[in-house]
Amino acid sequence: MELKINWNHRRCKHAIERMWLRGVSADEVKDAIIKGNKVKQNSGLIEAFFRFFSVVYDEQIVMNKEIRKIFPVTLKLW
């Protein structure tokens, strides 16, 4: 299944700002989503833990095209 991360500035502004402030690149976020340990939150969002940070994101799956659309919400350091 193909992974597409939506970096639309309007929708992901908070996540982009947090990435910039914490020095995390877009490639590291993609690695976190692919390789990180995942926990489902009560609100339906998913949190992926990877290295020294975690990414909270919303995931939508398009079955007829076999695409996973990812919408980053925020980035946390731990």
Secondary structure, DSSP 8 states (H G I E B T S, - for coil): -EEEE---TTTSHHHHHHHHHHT--HHHHHHHHHHSEEEE-TTS-EEEEETTEEEEEEEEEETTTTEEEEEEEEEEE-
